[in-house]
Amino acid sequence: MPPPARIIAYDLETTNIAVGTPHPLYITAYAKDLMHYESRIKDMAHLHRILCDEFLIEAFHGVKFVAWNGNNFDAYFVAAALIRDDRFVLRPYLTKSNALRGLRVSLREDINTKKSKRSWEFLDGIAMLGLVGTPLEKFLANFAPDYRKLKEAIDFDKESFNADDPIHRAYAMRDSVGLWHAMQRAQDILYRTFDQPLAVTMGGACIKIFKAHIPRDIQVLPLRDNLLDIVRTHVMRGGFCYCVKRYHGKVWKYDINQAYAAAMRDAELPAGYTMHTQLCRTLPTDKPYIARIEAWHSSNIVPFYYRGNVNGRLRSLFGVDEISETWLTSIEVKQLMREGWRIRVHECYVFSHSFNMREYVDKLETLRMNAEGGPSGPIGTMIKCVGNHSYGKTVEQVEPLEFLLCAECPEGFAPYYGDEFDPIEHVFFRFVEDQREKDYHQPQLGAFITAHVRMVLRRAALIAPHAWLYADTDCVVFSEDVTARLDIDAKRYGAWKVEEAGTVYKLIAKKVYNQAEGDRQKRSAKGLNVKRLTERDFDDWFEGVPPTQEQIQRQNFLQVMRGAEMYRLQKRRGTAVDSEAAYEE
């Protein structure tokens, strides 16, 4: 059993966020009986000295320095301060889009030692817990109520951080102290419940928990290359999101409780070896499979989401009365058969075994529903996060690239150009020839889990297809009350709960809507700052005129390392809507 992660919380205060790159003004760090540090920052050279003298020391080898929202902010300054020091190499954990997931700092002489203990990590508490969108104030109030954020100490809308003001300094120090206590509480819950410490991301910790709960007699085997490609390109899809039309009137909205955790329990997941068959006259009823099909329906009005080729390009499609050639899971094919679709099967891969995660999800549900503090308390929140992030790593694709940030190009690496003509200074890469998939990289599992949730939503929409207005991942919206026709239970995993009952909304497009009445208005405006939008903006949007905003946008990590300013000004226009007349109730 791995030991708990050694955590030190830290935080940087800077000048206000604006176009350009803010200047670091103050740094704090805290871990009980290990570190209590605060200092003003004169300039980046001074930040470099602080990091070398106080953070990157032998006593802290293996420590995870954690900041809240650190991947979007603090780690950028850490990297910029250290990148020219030839004693260190920095390994950024990057996504495909060059978004940062963490940063490892190692000694240069250990460059080819993958598991050197002489290293330090700078990580993000949000990523470590999977609490995307949770502000620090809310996190501390839940996980460390004795160390709440000193939110009254400074109003950043009216003033900037002042290192000479003792109240401002106390505000900064409290953020690190509170974050350490809250992260320790979160790790304690995870460790006591699942023998699992926190990792770089919640997905990284939870895939180990997921693996430990797969039934002992089940083997989930790697897919052969051609089938692996089919699953990744066609079969694995995300949540179903669709807006039928613009609508202004009363709505009834229903959400699935813990949709993906419930899917792990209810779906028959594929395992074992696969057998390939062509020209299938009959499909198996007792084993999971993936089939290449075409389908037709004369009177269907609920679109089916799939991936197909359009003019030689793979596109996301929504078939109403026809599904062109594509690959689907047995979960989806069986649903289409129940609906009366005519299906032509060209070939399929049948799995030799199936399983579900019933024991695991039953455990999660029981723990959360009986947790001290309730389902939304610290324990309940951590159990919810485990359920939400258990299967995500199964669909991960590891790029055969390794990036390093350092003063000079190391042996075996080459300068990294990205999409530019000139190399990015201090950024180097190499191809990892022996890059291997992890044993948990099994996208067929994620494909069946997500397919199950999409089919639950589909069955709900088909209850009242002419009244169905909207769907998004784990929710459906109708223009009439269908409560009596759904499995309603506000707590049980996989059951539906009523979120809105007769509330007036304006539905405009996917992820664009506005609650038109009530004290606590719920709004969504994908891509725009919803707080800056007025009622008039939504009214105009509803009539077909999307608003435009000037926004301060953060550049991706490698662009900043290239020397670009951290924040730039960008104009963004809201989602375009169709030209049909709005429907008024």
LINLINLIN-V864939 format. One record per residue. NEAR is the number of other C-alpha atoms within 8 Angstrom. D_FIRST is the distance of its C-alpha to the first C-alpha in Angstrom with 2 decimals. Layout:
near=(NEAR & NEAR)
d_first=(D_FIRST & D_FIRST)
This chain:
near=(4 & 6 & 5 & 9 & 9 & 7 & 12 & 13 & 14 & 12 & 13 & 10 & 10 & 10 & 10 & 8 & 7 & 9 & 10 & 8 & 9 & 10 & 7 & 13 & 14 & 12 & 15 & 14 & 15 & 14 & 12 & 6 & 4 & 6 & 9 & 9 & 8 & 9 & 7 & 8 & 11 & 8 & 9 & 10 & 8 & 9 & 11 & 11 & 8 & 9 & 10 & 9 & 8 & 7 & 8 & 10 & 9 & 6 & 4 & 9 & 11 & 10 & 12 & 12 & 12 & 13 & 15 & 10 & 10 & 13 & 12 & 9 & 8 & 12 & 13 & 11 & 9 & 10 & 9 & 9 & 11 & 9 & 14 & 8 & 8 & 10 & 6 & 12 & 15 & 13 & 11 & 12 & 9 & 10 & 8 & 6 & 5 & 9 & 9 & 13 & 14 & 14 & 13 & 12 & 12 & 14 & 11 & 9 & 5 & 10 & 9 & 5 & 6 & 6 & 4 & 8 & 6 & 10 & 12 & 14 & 12 & 14 & 17 & 15 & 12 & 11 & 13 & 12 & 12 & 11 & 8 & 6 & 4 & 8 & 6 & 9 & 9 & 8 & 11 & 15 & 12 & 9 & 13 & 14 & 8 & 5 & 11 & 11 & 12 & 8 & 8 & 5 & 8 & 9 & 9 & 8 & 4 & 5 & 7 & 8 & 12 & 7 & 10 & 6 & 7 & 7 & 7 & 13 & 11 & 8 & 13 & 12 & 11 & 12 & 11 & 15 & 13 & 13 & 14 & 13 & 11 & 12 & 11 & 9 & 11 & 13 & 11 & 8 & 10 & 13 & 11 & 8 & 7 & 7 & 9 & 14 & 12 & 13 & 9 & 12 & 12 & 15 & 12 & 10 & 13 & 12 & 15 & 9 & 11 & 10 & 8 & 6 & 9 & 8 & 7 & 4 & 4 & 10 & 6 & 8 & 8 & 7 & 7 & 6 & 6 & 6 & 8 & 10 & 8 & 10 & 12 & 10 & 8 & 13 & 13 & 13 & 9 & 6 & 10 & 10 & 9 & 8 & 12 & 7 & 10 & 12 & 13 & 12 & 11 & 12 & 15 & 16 & 12 & 12 & 11 & 12 & 13 & 11 & 11 & 11 & 13 & 12 & 13 & 13 & 13 & 9 & 10 & 9 & 12 & 15 & 13 & 12 & 8 & 8 & 8 & 8 & 9 & 7 & 7 & 10 & 5 & 4 & 5 & 8 & 5 & 4 & 10 & 16 & 12 & 12 & 13 & 12 & 14 & 12 & 11 & 10 & 11 & 5 & 5 & 8 & 7 & 9 & 9 & 9 & 9 & 12 & 13 & 12 & 9 & 7 & 4 & 5 & 6 & 8 & 8 & 8 & 9 & 8 & 11 & 11 & 11 & 9 & 11 & 9 & 9 & 12 & 12 & 13 & 14 & 10 & 11 & 11 & 9 & 8 & 9 & 9 & 10 & 7 & 6 & 7 & 10 & 8 & 9 & 7 & 12 & 10 & 12 & 13 & 11 & 13 & 14 & 11 & 11 & 12 & 10 & 10 & 12 & 9 & 8 & 9 & 13 & 9 & 8 & 11 & 10 & 8 & 10 & 14 & 10 & 8 & 11 & 7 & 9 & 11 & 11 & 8 & 12 & 11 & 15 & 16 & 11 & 12 & 11 & 11 & 12 & 10 & 12 & 10 & 12 & 13 & 13 & 10 & 11 & 13 & 13 & 8 & 6 & 5 & 5 & 8 & 8 & 8 & 10 & 11 & 12 & 15 & 10 & 6 & 10 & 7 & 4 & 5 & 9 & 9 & 12 & 9 & 9 & 6 & 4 & 6 & 5 & 5 & 10 & 12 & 7 & 13 & 13 & 14 & 12 & 10 & 7 & 8 & 5 & 4 & 6 & 4 & 8 & 5 & 6 & 9 & 12 & 13 & 13 & 11 & 12 & 13 & 13 & 15 & 13 & 14 & 12 & 12 & 14 & 11 & 11 & 8 & 14 & 9 & 8 & 10 & 11 & 8 & 8 & 10 & 9 & 4 & 8 & 12 & 12 & 11 & 13 & 11 & 11 & 11 & 11 & 15 & 12 & 14 & 11 & 9 & 10 & 10 & 7 & 6 & 6 & 8 & 7 & 9 & 8 & 9 & 8 & 8 & 11 & 11 & 12 & 13 & 12 & 12 & 8 & 9 & 10 & 9 & 11 & 11 & 14 & 13 & 13 & 13 & 12 & 7 & 8 & 12 & 13 & 12 & 12 & 8 & 8 & 6 & 4 & 4 & 9 & 6 & 9 & 9 & 11 & 8 & 6 & 9 & 8 & 8 & 4 & 5 & 8 & 6 & 6 & 6 & 10 & 11 & 8 & 11 & 12 & 14 & 7 & 10 & 8 & 13 & 9 & 8 & 9 & 8 & 8 & 10 & 8 & 8 & 11 & 9 & 10 & 8 & 9 & 12 & 12 & 8 & 6 & 8 & 10 & 11 & 13 & 12 & 9 & 8 & 8 & 10 & 9 & 11 & 8 & 8 & 10 & 5 & 5 & 4 & 4 & 10 & 8 & 6 & 6)
d_first=(0.00 & 3.84 & 6.51 & 9.34 & 12.02 & 15.03 & 17.93 & 21.66 & 24.06 & 27.31 & 30.48 & 33.71 & 37.09 & 39.72 & 43.26 & 43.73 & 42.62 & 45.67 & 46.78 & 45.73 & 42.82 & 42.21 & 42.13 & 39.23 & 40.63 & 37.89 & 34.23 & 31.94 & 28.36 & 26.43 & 23.30 & 23.85 & 24.37 & 23.61 & 26.29 & 29.42 & 31.63 & 34.54 & 37.37 & 40.11 & 40.08 & 43.41 & 42.70 & 40.13 & 40.76 & 39.91 & 36.67 & 35.82 & 36.47 & 34.40 & 31.35 & 31.81 & 32.60 & 30.27 & 27.28 & 26.83 & 26.57 & 24.49 & 22.96 & 21.44 & 19.90 & 16.84 & 18.04 & 18.51 & 22.10 & 22.56 & 25.99 & 27.07 & 28.73 & 27.90 & 28.01 & 31.59 & 32.78 & 31.16 & 29.43 & 32.89 & 34.30 & 31.44 & 32.00 & 35.78 & 35.64 & 33.59 & 34.84 & 37.76 & 35.96 & 35.83 & 33.04 & 30.45 & 29.47 & 28.12 & 26.11 & 26.70 & 24.52 & 27.50 & 28.34 & 31.33 & 33.65 & 32.42 & 30.82 & 28.24 & 24.56 & 23.53 & 24.50 & 22.90 & 25.07 & 24.89 & 27.34 & 29.98 & 29.61 & 26.03 & 27.38 & 26.44 & 23.06 & 20.67 & 17.52 & 19.40 & 17.79 & 21.29 & 21.23 & 21.24 & 20.88 & 23.39 & 22.19 & 23.64 & 22.42 & 24.28 & 22.50 & 19.03 & 19.88 & 22.38 & 25.13 & 27.95 & 31.24 & 29.96 & 31.82 & 30.26 & 32.67 & 31.43 & 27.72 & 28.38 & 30.65 & 27.94 & 24.77 & 26.52 & 30.00 & 30.81 & 30.56 & 32.47 & 34.04 & 37.45 & 39.13 & 42.63 & 42.50 & 43.42 & 44.97 & 44.17 & 46.93 & 49.48 & 48.13 & 45.87 & 43.28 & 45.18 & 43.39 & 46.40 & 45.92 & 43.79 & 43.09 & 41.73 & 39.57 & 38.20 & 37.47 & 35.48 & 33.49 & 32.69 & 31.11 & 28.50 & 28.02 & 27.74 & 25.38 & 22.91 & 23.01 & 22.77 & 19.79 & 17.95 & 19.01 & 17.82 & 14.30 & 14.22 & 15.38 & 12.89 & 9.86 & 11.60 & 12.77 & 10.17 & 6.68 & 7.66 & 9.21 & 12.73 & 13.81 & 17.35 & 18.45 & 17.59 & 18.12 & 15.50 & 12.81 & 14.56 & 15.05 & 11.41 & 11.93 & 15.29 & 14.26 & 11.99 & 15.19 & 17.75 & 19.58 & 18.58 & 22.12 & 22.40 & 22.40 & 22.96 & 24.80 & 25.87 & 29.39 & 32.24 & 33.55 & 36.58 & 34.76 & 31.96 & 34.75 & 36.44 & 33.39 & 32.74 & 36.41 & 37.80 & 35.43 & 32.67 & 34.34 & 33.45 & 34.85 & 38.52 & 40.56 & 44.32 & 47.23 & 50.20 & 52.83 & 53.71 & 54.21 & 55.44 & 55.32 & 53.33 & 49.90 & 47.46 & 43.87 & 40.95 & 37.20 & 34.54 & 31.80 & 28.42 & 30.07 & 27.26 & 24.77 & 27.71 & 28.45 & 25.07 & 26.07 & 29.75 & 30.03 & 30.02 & 27.71 & 28.54 & 26.71 & 27.76 & 30.60 & 33.61 & 37.32 & 39.92 & 43.28 & 46.32 & 49.24 & 47.41 & 49.94 & 47.36 & 43.72 & 41.16 & 40.59 & 37.57 & 35.32 & 34.03 & 35.91 & 36.84 & 40.62 & 43.18 & 45.82 & 48.79 & 49.88 & 52.88 & 53.69 & 57.12 & 56.34 & 52.73 & 52.49 & 48.73 & 47.52 & 44.78 & 42.32 & 41.70 & 41.83 & 44.94 & 47.12 & 49.96 & 52.27 & 49.65 & 46.92 & 43.90 & 44.29 & 42.86 & 45.61 & 46.61 & 48.72 & 51.10 & 53.34 & 52.02 & 48.71 & 49.35 & 47.44 & 43.67 & 40.43 & 38.91 & 36.25 & 37.49 & 36.60 & 39.21 & 41.76 & 41.81 & 42.36 & 45.27 & 46.75 & 46.73 & 48.57 & 51.25 & 50.61 & 52.32 & 49.71 & 50.26 & 47.29 & 47.49 & 44.34 & 40.87 & 37.53 & 36.38 & 32.77 & 32.47 & 29.91 & 28.85 & 26.17 & 25.24 & 22.30 & 24.15 & 21.52 & 19.15 & 22.05 & 23.49 & 20.32 & 20.53 & 24.24 & 24.09 & 21.56 & 23.68 & 27.02 & 26.16 & 24.27 & 25.57 & 27.83 & 28.57 & 27.45 & 28.19 & 26.54 & 23.25 & 21.09 & 23.44 & 23.43 & 19.68 & 19.71 & 22.71 & 21.07 & 18.20 & 21.01 & 23.07 & 20.61 & 18.76 & 21.08 & 22.45 & 20.58 & 22.00 & 25.37 & 24.44 & 26.65 & 25.63 & 28.74 & 29.32 & 30.08 & 28.53 & 30.13 & 30.48 & 32.40 & 34.04 & 37.44 & 38.52 & 37.72 & 35.18 & 36.00 & 35.19 & 35.29 & 38.29 & 39.62 & 38.61 & 41.59 & 40.16 & 43.25 & 45.52 & 48.05 & 46.71 & 43.23 & 40.94 & 41.07 & 37.89 & 36.01 & 35.28 & 33.63 & 33.12 & 32.52 & 29.32 & 30.82 & 27.70 & 26.02 & 24.21 & 23.13 & 19.44 & 18.77 & 18.55 & 21.96 & 23.90 & 26.69 & 28.28 & 25.69 & 26.51 & 30.18 & 30.34 & 28.50 & 30.87 & 33.83 & 33.23 & 33.42 & 36.54 & 38.20 & 37.51 & 39.30 & 42.02 & 42.76 & 43.08 & 45.52 & 47.55 & 48.20 & 50.76 & 51.01 & 54.19 & 52.65 & 49.33 & 49.13 & 45.67 & 42.08 & 38.99 & 35.58 & 35.10 & 38.52 & 42.12 & 45.36 & 48.69 & 52.21 & 52.55 & 50.66 & 48.67 & 46.50 & 48.00 & 47.02 & 43.30 & 40.46 & 40.11 & 37.36 & 36.17 & 32.65 & 31.76 & 29.58 & 31.93 & 35.10 & 37.49 & 38.28 & 41.57 & 41.31 & 45.03 & 48.05 & 51.37 & 50.46 & 52.64 & 50.88 & 51.99 & 49.93 & 50.75 & 48.32 & 44.68 & 42.65 & 45.96 & 47.27 & 48.69 & 49.01 & 52.73 & 52.92 & 51.04 & 49.71 & 46.16 & 46.93 & 44.24 & 44.77 & 43.25 & 44.67 & 42.44 & 42.74 & 44.80 & 44.24 & 45.01 & 45.78 & 48.68 & 50.27 & 53.20 & 54.57 & 57.26 & 54.73 & 53.28 & 56.82 & 57.84 & 54.68 & 55.47 & 58.94 & 57.53 & 57.40 & 53.81 & 53.37 & 52.64 & 50.56 & 50.17 & 46.53 & 44.66 & 41.97 & 39.13 & 39.15 & 36.14 & 34.11 & 35.84 & 39.25 & 38.66 & 37.56 & 40.80 & 42.66 & 43.39 & 43.56 & 40.42 & 42.44 & 45.45 & 47.97 & 47.96 & 50.15 & 48.54 & 50.46 & 49.25 & 48.69 & 52.04 & 53.23 & 55.54 & 59.27 & 59.82 & 61.38 & 59.02 & 58.87 & 60.02 & 59.58)
